[in-house]
Amino acid sequence: MQIQVGETWGKRQSTGSVTVYLVLKSDRRGKVTLQNLKMPTSIIETKGDKLESDGYFRVSDTPYVNLSSKRSVRTPIDKIARCPRTIDIFEGRADSEFPSIPQIQPELF
């Protein structure tokens, strides 16, 4: 049985609820490490062949985590175009200077 990292498995409890596990590790010898999704500190190691005989069933064939995703290259963001009527009060001053607020021109409104 082929078990991939990232698959989800479940086990029906005696109360009728289903506990869902995530496959953390899977090696060639069939050793599988499962993590309980409700209690992440609960980790179980078992053989892949014993999973079905112990009452586990596969919830999802596709891995929960996409391991083959490629990192996308970030494109630089273009400079934001401002409205031509916007007055820049910070233009032409040093960082330590207090901005001088220009008089509002009445013909703009």
RACORRA-V439228 format. One line per field, one symbol per residue. ss: DSSP state (~ for helix, > for strand, _ for the rest). phi: phi as a letter, one per 40 degrees, with the letter a starting at -180 (. if undefined). A space follows every 10 residues. Layout:
# RACORRA-V439228
ss = ???
phi = ???
This chain:
# RACORRA-V439228
ss = _______>>> >>_____>>> >>>>>>____ >>>>>>____ __>>>>>__~ ~~~__>>>>> __________ __________ __________ __________ _____~~~_
phi = .cbbcgcbbb acccchcbcb bbccbabccg cbbbbcccbc ccbbbacccc dccchcbccb ccccbccbcc cccccccccc cccccccccc cgbccccccc ccccccccb
